[in-house]
Every structure is written in structure tokens, then in C-alpha cells.
Amino acid sequence: MDLPIEKLYSVGPKYQKRLHSLGIKTVKDLLYHFPHRYDDYSKLMPIEGISEAGTIVTIVGEVADISVVRTWKRRMTIVNASIQDESGLMRVVWFNQPYIADTLKAGTAVSLSGKVSLDKKGLYLSSPSYERLSLSDYGLLQDNSKNKPSPMVDSQLSGRTHTGRLVPVYPETEGISSKYIRFLLKPFIKQLGGLRDGLPEEIRKKYDLPDVNGALASIHFPEKIEEAELARKRFAVEELLLFQLRALLDRRKIELTKAPQINFDEKLIAGLVKSLPFELTKDQKISAYEILKDLERPHPMNRLLNGDVGSGKTVVALVAAYQAVQNGYQAVFMAPTEILANQHFNTIKMLIGRLQLIAYSLQPRICLLTGSEAKQWPVDITEEEKISKKLLKDKIAKGEINIIIGTHAVIQKDMQFNNLGLVILDEQHRFGVQQRAALLRNPNLKTQIPNSKFLIPHLLSMTATPIPRTLALTIYGDLEVSLLKEKPKGRQEIITRVVAHTKRQDTYEFIRKQIKSGRQVFVVCPRIELSKAGPEKLRNGAGNRQLTIDNSQSAKPISQAKLVWADVKAVEDEYEKLSKKIFPELRVAMLHGRMKPKEKEQIMSKFKDREHDIIVSTSVIEVGVDVPNATIMMIESAERFGLAQLHQFRGRVGRGEHQSYCLLFTTDDGNAGRRLKALEKTNNGFELAEMDLKLRGPGEFTGVKQSGLPDLAMASLADVELIKQTRAEAKLLLKEDPALKKYPGLVERLKKMQRMVHFE
């Protein structure tokens, strides 16, 4: 199982690199590279019985003749063949595969599976899958196409790999086809047996699931679609069980570590809440209370504050940080971008500035530390807000700064904290796995107390991406979760519209009127510049994946590859068009991730100060940017984004007193256009997150793809019942066998998962 893939016959250096790009480095990786759908080629027919274009069929026959034609005008090679059985003759055509003429000589017995097409010459098979047959197999299959199948013939049918059966279709990359993967897999499937099963036998029996050997055979080469589905369920149960065990074990570890006990001073917090320029929502009050009670416990808090766009997470986090400061501890507030870190610094500075301190309270001193600048507040007569990074780090190390706001700069090796009690991660899934792990491993974060024990700071993770409960239970199973569903009072509903192509000019005029009345506009595009690779290169990339099992003969792959990338709007192209052709009289700016942090900050600062009317951006503005005067969010090629991400964009407007709008342009008026209609119907991010979970899978909006979570388990996270069952089984296993001594297979998998997957 651990044999490197390059040791296999037919895997040379060229294929090794391509297989590695699919995550296939060992034989085990190959066996666990599961199909994402199946082509149903089991309908074996005599040639005379084929009468309709569009159907998927399998025929067996002999190659009557075969020839290669090169069309210089179209720069294409066409292989034309005639296949005959006892009932008739069938034309077969392959495009740009001239080697087939050398493989299938006249007189060769062959099995072919594919779609029947029609042209002026009649019906023909278009680029079918094929494999050569022995004469004995050919005779049996010929009989089978005319008569009812016999068990003996069925066994011969199942012996084929690429035709005449349910044929697995795998995630591919350039130069690695499903046919090649099937070719590599088939010898191992025949030899399966004796693999140690990671799923306990009692669970397999309880849910009537196959063992690992049978499941691997069934998922790759099933006789019936039901076999494949049962095998998928078996592997999903195993992966979900591992997630649940990992979460429960991590929670147990948390209970064994010590953290600072930060006392909840109700009078103090009441004073802070009273000084705020707005009233807290019920959800904010409940979440703040849950967090403050967690901080009192002697074990590290591990809580996720999950709030919809604009639900007010920052002020809830400030309440926790303020209480930590009043207990003599420092708090770190970490944001994924400099723009967001600056925004938090200014917001917290404003809120603390309004605070009327009571007799025994401390004046919080805050700072901003990013890759490009350092600031402190408040400042006295002899100091300035801007400060050198070295001096600021010295102040943090001495405990002269209480609340440290910054980017990844706050977790550099030279950072020393004086008495750190609380770490707040904003948009936590936007930090890389290694960054998050480094933050929690950093010995400088630990607080030494007089009896020489080290304390682990409390951790509050925050996200503005609403996460469905099924996902929170699994991926964040070791976290407590607080929800912010309510919007603060006075927030207007944002009017959302999917705009037809015919209404584009009307939309531009509407935008012009809004800007003339003093408003500002965001325009979001999915890309920075038009690709030089061309649409074909982009269509065939590894990201082009289909995630369905489908045994329908007329099923078409579900794929975004059909989208011509030339139609997908790019920031640079759109900026040129809007600034020079559509709105030459307006002030248009451009923003994207390749710009230097200082440059991005200057552009956003000018936009907030109303020096720009329109800002054309990539998804860099998705997180947290607050410009109250911006009232229009216009999104180009909206079908390229998930519903949850579009909801994030929409949340950048509607933050002021004026009515706001979200306008969605799409290059696809079909299924994608209908999907986007959901945004017109609801402003509830949690409802949209549930839809995204079903439509696109959870990795799209939680950032967990970077953590290496298996696709099969990811696809199972929409199954609430399965999650509940595996959670119950995990609890039962740990209750009966806390060290899992009876389950060495599970322990081995858990160790690998610990290296691969990071849980908060």
C-alpha cells in the first residue's frame, strides 16, 4: 500500500508528476482516488436494434475496416471505422486519436460503448470507449446481445474495464485520463484481500456495510449502482467517525490543559455596553455572555462566533477583550488582511474612546501591528500614533499595550507577550493551516504564573460565513458555537436582482444616477486579468470536477467547464472599460490581491473618504470592509461564486442610512442563473449556506479544502442523520475503550489525520 506510484509498470517520470498533482503518490492513494460518477455502459445491443440518436449503448463486433483521414483545413485527424456483428454494420468515428487505427486492425474483436450520433450519412458512434476482446469472449457477448443474459455471460461482462458495464469516471488532470487510472487500478482490485480495516467490525455489522476489501472493489468496479453507493456510504462513515473521534479527543485534551481564569465583572461590562453608540441585539448579548462565562473556566475557551454579514461580531469580541484587560491580561485580535486589521483598529479605538471609565477600571491601550506599519493609541503629548515596530514590540513585551490588533505579523518569532490571556481570530478560516497551528504552538503565547505552570490563552474564532449546523457539528466538533443571526436595528434589507444581458445599459444608467446623488459603487470580478492560456487550457484543469454518481444513460457531466473563460470578467479589463468607455466622467479605481498592502490600503482609504466613485475589485473586498456610503454591489460573472460568497459581497453595502442594491450579472442564463435567484429571495446567510452545502459542497465556503479533508467525507457533510449516527458511535467507542486499544486501525488513521487536518 505504501509502494511509491512511480514503481508501477507504466508510470514513468512524466506520469508520476501528473499523478502527484492529483494527490496520488502511493498505491494506497491510487486505491482511495474514488470515482466521482459512473457512465452506464451496461446496455448491450445488436447493431440492428440501434435506432435513435442520443442513446448510450454498448456493441460488440469485429472491425470490418478502419482508416485515418487528415483534414488540413480544420487541422484534425479523423479515424473512420466500420464495426459489424451478425445483425448489421455500424459506423464509428474518433477525432484526433490516430493511434486507434494501429490498435484496432481489421478483424479485431472489439467492445465499444458510447453515444449514438446522427449526421447526413446516418447513425454512428461518436468517439466511444473501446477495448479489444478475445475470440471466446466475443462469441459469448455476441450471443448475449441477442438472448437473455446468463450468469456465465454476466461474469464475462464484469471482466471488462472500459465498456459494457458501469464504468468509473475519476477526477482527472491534463495527461491523466480516467481510462489510464482504470488501467492502473484493475490489477490491484483483482488482488485485494487482507487489508486492515479502519472501521470497527461491530459498526460494519450494525449498519450492514462491506469490509474495506469489498468496498474498494465495489466503489471502483461495481456491478450495480447500489453497490457503489453502499461502498461510498461505508467510506463516508469511516471518515466521519474519524472526524468525530478527533473532535472528541481534542476536546478531552482541552479539558486537561490550564488557562487564565478571567473573572466576569457584570458592572464593568454593563458600563461598556451602556457607552456603545447602538443597542446590542439579543444574539449579541447571549453570545457575549457565553464567551464571558467561558473565560471564567480554568480550561482554554475554544469557541466559534459564527455571525451573518453585519451581525456585529467585532463588538462582541471587544467585550471579551475588554474583560481580559481588566483582569490584567493582554488580548490579541488577529485579522487576515491589513485592510481589515486597520478597520478593526479604528472601530475599537472609536468605541473605547466613548467609554466612561469607572473608578477601578483600566484605560485599555491598543495598537496596530501589520507587515507595513505600527500604530498605538491613546497617545500622550510626547508620542505620536505611528511608532516603530521595534519600539511597539518592546512595549507589548513589557505589558504596556493591552489589546494588540494585527495580521500574521503578531505571530512572528520575535514577538513576546507579557501576560496573554485571549486570542481572537477574525475570519479564522482565511488563515492557512500552518499559520493557525503556529499561533497556537508559539511558546511566547503561553503565560507563566507564580507557581511556574504555563497557561494556554483562551481562543475565540470568528467567521462572517454562516456555517450550517451539520458542518459545525463535524468540522468544528471540538468548538463551542455561538450564533449571531440578528442584524442590528436600523439595517435596511438590501435589494438583490439578477440582471439580464438586455438590461445592462439600464443598469449602468441607474448606477450613474446613484453616484450623482452622492453614493458609491463596488464592482467585483472573479479574476485579475484575462488568461493568456486560453479557454481550452482552463477548461481541462484539475479543478474541473464532477461530484455525482449517475447511472442515467442520458446523464451529462455536471461541470463548470462549459463556461468559456473568455466571458469571465477580469478586473483589469473591466476597469479599462468602465473608466474609459462607460463612466469616463467618474472617478474609477482598481483593487486586487497582487497590489502591495500599502497600495491597497491607500485605495480603500480614498474610497472611504469619497475620493473614488467606483472601485473595481476581486474578492479581496469580500471580508469586513466597511464603507457606509457605498450602496451598490455589482458582481460580474456571478455564477463563478458560491451563494455564501456572494452573500459576503452583498454585505459590503447596506451599512449606512441609504437604500442599497446588489446587482448580479451572469454569463449563464441556465442552471447558474436559476441558482442565483435564491439571493433575490432571502438575505438570510444561514439559509444560503445550507443551499451552498447542497449545491457546491462545504469546502467552498469554510476554507477546509486547504486542510486536506477527504472529498468523500466532505460530500457526506450534508447528511445530518449520518453525522448524528457517527457522533453517537464515536462517543460509545471512547466510553468503552478511551485509549482505543482494541482498534489499532483507527488509531493509525487518527495519527495520520492529526498530521493532515487542523482542527481549532
Rosetta blueprint (number, residue, H / E / L):
1 M L
2 D L
3 L L
4 P E
5 I H
6 E H
7 K H
8 L L
9 Y L
10 S L
11 V L
12 G L
13 P H
14 K H
15 Y H
16 Q H
17 K H
18 R H
19 L H
20 H H
21 S H
22 L L
23 G L
24 I L
25 K L
26 T E
27 V H
28 K H
29 D H
30 L H
31 L H
32 Y L
33 H L
34 F L
35 P L
36 H L
37 R E
38 Y E
39 D E
40 D E
41 Y L
42 S L
43 K L
44 L E
45 M L
46 P L
47 I H
48 E H
49 G H
50 I L
51 S L
52 E L
53 A L
54 G L
55 T L
56 I E
57 V E
58 T E
59 I E
60 V E
61 G E
62 E E
63 V E
64 A E
65 D E
66 I E
67 S E
68 V E
69 V E
70 R E
71 T E
72 W L
73 K L
74 R L
75 R L
76 M E
77 T E
78 I E
79 V E
80 N E
81 A E
82 S E
83 I E
84 Q E
85 D E
86 E L
87 S L
88 G E
89 L E
90 M E
91 R E
92 V E
93 V E
94 W E
95 F E
96 N L
97 Q L
98 P L
99 Y L
100 I H
101 A H
102 D H
103 T H
104 L L
105 K L
106 A L
107 G L
108 T L
109 A E
110 V E
111 S E
112 L E
113 S E
114 G E
115 K E
116 V E
117 S E
118 L E
119 D E
120 K L
121 K L
122 G E
123 L E
124 Y E
125 L E
126 S E
127 S E
128 P E
129 S E
130 Y E
131 E E
132 R E
133 L L
134 S L
135 L H
136 S H
137 D H
138 Y H
139 G H
140 L H
141 L H
142 Q H
143 D H
144 N H
145 S H
146 K H
147 N L
148 K L
149 P L
150 S L
151 P H
152 M H
153 V H
154 D H
155 S H
156 Q H
157 L H
158 S H
159 G L
160 R L
161 T L
162 H L
163 T L
164 G L
165 R L
166 L E
167 V E
168 P E
169 V E
170 Y L
171 P L
172 E L
173 T E
174 E L
175 G L
176 I E
177 S L
178 S H
179 K H
180 Y H
181 I H
182 R H
183 F H
184 L H
185 L H
186 K H
187 P H
188 F H
189 I H
190 K H
191 Q H
192 L L
193 G L
194 G L
195 L L
196 R L
197 D L
198 G L
199 L L
200 P L
201 E H
202 E H
203 I H
204 R H
205 K H
206 K H
207 Y L
208 D L
209 L L
210 P L
211 D L
212 V H
213 N H
214 G H
215 A H
216 L H
217 A H
218 S H
219 I H
220 H H
221 F L
222 P L
223 E L
224 K L
225 I H
226 E H
227 E H
228 A H
229 E H
230 L H
231 A H
232 R H
233 K H
234 R H
235 F H
236 A H
237 V H
238 E H
239 E H
240 L H
241 L H
242 L H
243 F H
244 Q H
245 L H
246 R H
247 A H
248 L H
249 L H
250 D H
251 R H
252 R H
253 K H
254 I H
255 E H
256 L H
257 T L
258 K L
259 A L
260 P L
261 Q L
262 I L
263 N L
264 F L
265 D L
266 E H
267 K H
268 L H
269 I H
270 A H
271 G H
272 L H
273 V H
274 K H
275 S H
276 L L
277 P L
278 F L
279 E L
280 L L
281 T L
282 K H
283 D H
284 Q H
285 K H
286 I H
287 S H
288 A H
289 Y H
290 E H
291 I H
292 L H
293 K H
294 D H
295 L H
296 E H
297 R L
298 P L
299 H L
300 P L
301 M L
302 N E
303 R E
304 L E
305 L E
306 N E
307 G E
308 D L
309 V L
310 G L
311 S L
312 G L
313 K H
314 T H
315 V H
316 V H
317 A H
318 L H
319 V H
320 A H
321 A H
322 Y H
323 Q H
324 A H
325 V H
326 Q H
327 N L
328 G L
329 Y L
330 Q E
331 A E
332 V E
333 F E
334 M E
335 A L
336 P L
337 T L
338 E H
339 I H
340 L H
341 A H
342 N H
343 Q H
344 H H
345 F H
346 N H
347 T H
348 I H
349 K H
350 M H
351 L H
352 I H
353 G H
354 R L
355 L L
356 Q L
357 L L
358 I L
359 A L
360 Y L
361 S L
362 L L
363 Q L
364 P L
365 R L
366 I E
367 C E
368 L E
369 L E
370 T L
371 G L
372 S L
373 E L
374 A E
375 K E
376 Q E
377 W E
378 P L
379 V L
380 D L
381 I L
382 T L
383 E L
384 E L
385 E L
386 K E
387 I L
388 S L
389 K H
390 K H
391 L H
392 L H
393 K H
394 D H
395 K H
396 I H
397 A H
398 K H
399 G L
400 E L
401 I L
402 N L
403 I E
404 I E
405 I E
406 G E
407 T L
408 H H
409 A H
410 V H
411 I H
412 Q L
413 K L
414 D L
415 M L
416 Q L
417 F L
418 N L
419 N L
420 L E
421 G E
422 L E
423 V E
424 I E
425 L E
426 D E
427 E L
428 Q H
429 H H
430 R H
431 F L
432 G L
433 V H
434 Q H
435 Q H
436 R H
437 A H
438 A H
439 L H
440 L H
441 R H
442 N L
443 P H
444 N H
445 L H
446 K L
447 T E
448 Q E
449 I L
450 P L
451 N L
452 S L
453 K L
454 F E
455 L E
456 I L
457 P L
458 H E
459 L E
460 L E
461 S E
462 M E
463 T E
464 A L
465 T L
466 P L
467 I L
468 P L
469 R H
470 T H
471 L H
472 A H
473 L H
474 T H
475 I H
476 Y L
477 G L
478 D L
479 L L
480 E E
481 V E
482 S E
483 L E
484 L E
485 K L
486 E L
487 K L
488 P L
489 K L
490 G L
491 R L
492 Q L
493 E L
494 I L
495 I E
496 T E
497 R E
498 V E
499 V E
500 A L
501 H H
502 T H
503 K H
504 R H
505 Q H
506 D H
507 T H
508 Y H
509 E H
510 F H
511 I H
512 R H
513 K H
514 Q H
515 I H
516 K H
517 S L
518 G L
519 R L
520 Q E
521 V E
522 F E
523 V E
524 V E
525 C L
526 P L
527 R E
528 I L
529 E L
530 L L
531 S L
532 K L
533 A L
534 G L
535 P H
536 E H
537 K H
538 L H
539 R H
540 N L
541 G L
542 A L
543 G L
544 N L
545 R L
546 Q L
547 L L
548 T L
549 I L
550 D L
551 N L
552 S L
553 Q L
554 S L
555 A L
556 K L
557 P L
558 I L
559 S L
560 Q L
561 A L
562 K L
563 L L
564 V L
565 W H
566 A H
567 D H
568 V L
569 K L
570 A E
571 V H
572 E H
573 D H
574 E H
575 Y H
576 E H
577 K H
578 L H
579 S H
580 K H
581 K H
582 I H
583 F L
584 P L
585 E L
586 L L
587 R L
588 V E
589 A E
590 M E
591 L E
592 H L
593 G L
594 R L
595 M L
596 K L
597 P H
598 K H
599 E H
600 K H
601 E H
602 Q H
603 I H
604 M H
605 S H
606 K H
607 F H
608 K H
609 D L
610 R L
611 E L
612 H L
613 D L
614 I E
615 I E
616 V E
617 S E
618 T L
619 S H
620 V H
621 I H
622 E L
623 V L
624 G L
625 V L
626 D L
627 V L
628 P L
629 N L
630 A E
631 T E
632 I E
633 M E
634 M E
635 I E
636 E L
637 S L
638 A H
639 E H
640 R H
641 F L
642 G L
643 L H
644 A H
645 Q H
646 L H
647 H H
648 Q H
649 F H
650 R H
651 G L
652 R L
653 V L
654 G L
655 R L
656 G L
657 E L
658 H L
659 Q L
660 S L
661 Y E
662 C E
663 L E
664 L E
665 F E
666 T L
667 T L
668 D L
669 D L
670 G L
671 N H
672 A H
673 G H
674 R H
675 R H
676 L H
677 K H
678 A H
679 L H
680 E H
681 K H
682 T L
683 N L
684 N L
685 G H
686 F H
687 E H
688 L H
689 A H
690 E H
691 M H
692 D H
693 L H
694 K H
695 L H
696 R H
697 G L
698 P L
699 G H
700 E H
701 F H
702 T H
703 G L
704 V H
705 K H
706 Q H
707 S H
708 G L
709 L L
710 P L
711 D H
712 L H
713 A H
714 M H
715 A H
716 S H
717 L L
718 A L
719 D L
720 V H
721 E H
722 L H
723 I H
724 K H
725 Q H
726 T H
727 R H
728 A H
729 E H
730 A H
731 K H
732 L H
733 L H
734 L H
735 K H
736 E H
737 D L
738 P L
739 A L
740 L L
741 K L
742 K L
743 Y L
744 P H
745 G H
746 L H
747 V H
748 E H
749 R H
750 L H
751 K H
752 K H
753 M H
754 Q H
755 R H
756 M H
757 V L
758 H L
759 F L
760 E L
